[in-house]
Amino acid sequence: MNTESLSQEYYRDEYKLVFEGYKFFVSIRFVTAAFAMSIQSALLTIYNQTVKENQLNGIAIFTMALFFLGAILIVEWRTIFLFRSLLRRGSELEFQLGLPNGFFHRIVELSAQKGLRSFITHTWGINLVYFGIFVLWVILFVSTLIR
């Protein structure tokens, strides 16, 4: 085998690994979001049951909710970084393999859209969910302090 066919085989193998990694990190975002919603739902249930008894309970649960939300956001940001790195590497490999319209190239094109379409992404949707959770807890915290 010549050197060029070996490097093409290496690129094809790496391309498969990058594709699998990309799929994993995209799907893990939704698992993380579901996990976040479960934790927040449980904390909200506990909050509703205990805040009536003692204002400090509400403050403690608010603190826990923000702690978990912060942890989830760190995981989300790291996951975004990793899947974007895989997206870039996938595009590079498509160039090396001579695939000008491959999967990663098309995803990059979709991601580069301008105007309103640039906001219609999973990242914006997931961030809105997390922002909504944060706003909910701030409202609950303020209402707890006002009581």
N, C-alpha and C positions, 0 to 999 in steps of 0.2 A: 504494500500500500504506500502511496506517496503521501507526502506531508500535508498537501492540501486536502485530500480526502479524509485524513485523520483529523484535521482541524474542523472540517465540516461535520464529521461524526461527533466530535466533542461539542460543537455548537448546538447540534440537534439534541444531544443528551442534556446539555445545560438548559436549552429552551424548554424541554419537557419539565425539568425540575422547577424552573422559574414559573412556568404556567401553573403547576400544581401548588407552588407556594403562593402565587397570586390568588388563586381560587380559595385557598385556605384562609388567607388574611382578609379577603372580602367577606367570606362567610362568618369569620370569627367576630366581625363587627356587629353582626345581627345577634349573635349569641350573647355578646357583651351587653348590647342594648336590652335584650330580654332579661338578662341577669340583673341589670341595673333597675329595670322596672319592677322586678320581683322584690328586690331589696327595698326599694322606695315604697312599694305597696305595703310591705310588712311594717315598715317604720310608720307609715301613715295610719295603719290600723292601730298600732300601739299608741301613737300620738292621740288619736281620737278617744281611746279608752282611758288614757292616763292624764291628759291635760286638764280634765275636769277636776281631778283630785288635787293637783299641785302644779303651780306655774313652773316650778323648777323642772318638773318632768318634761314639759314642752320644750324648754330651753335645751335640756340634755338630748332629747330626741332630735331636735333641730341640728344640734352640733354633730350628732352621729350621721344624720342624713347628708349634711354637707361634707363630712369626712368621706363617706362612701361615694358621693357624687364626684368629689375631687379625685378619688382613686380610679373610678371608672373613666373619668376624663383623661387621666394620665395613660391608662391602657388604650383608650381610643386614639389619642394623639400618636402614641408609639406605633400602633397598628397602621394608622394612616401613613406614617413615615415609611414603615416597612413595605406596605403594598405599593406605594409610589416608587420606592427604590426598585422593586421587582418590575414595575411597569416600565421604568426607564431601561432596566437591563434587558427586558423582553424586546423593547424597540431596538436596542443596540444589536441584539442577537438576530432579529429579523433582517436588519441591514446586512449583517455578516452572512446570513443564509440566502440573501437575495429575495426576500419576501416583502416587497414594498407595500403591500396591502394586507399584512398579517393582522392577527387578533390585537396585539398590543398597539400597533400603529392606529387601528380604528378606535381603540379606547382613548388614545392620546388625542385624536381628532375630536372625538365627542367631548372630551374634557376641556378642550381649548375653545369651545363655543363662546360667543359673546352675547351680551344683552341678557334678557330674561332667562334664556336657556342655560346660562352659566349657573343659575341658582337652582335649577332642577336637577339635583344630584343627591345621591345617598348621603353624602357628607353634610349637605345643608339640612336635609331631613332629619338626620340623627342629631345634629347640633340643635335644631329647633326643639326636639324632644327633651334633650338635656337642659336647654334653656328654660323650657316650660316647667320642668321639675324644679329647677332653681327658683323660679318666680313663685311657684306654689309654696315652697318652703319659706320663702321670705314673707309672703303674705300671712302664712300661718304663724310665723315667728312674731310678726308685728301684732297680729290679733291676740296672741298669747300675752305679749307685753302690755297691751291696752287693757286687758281684763282686770 
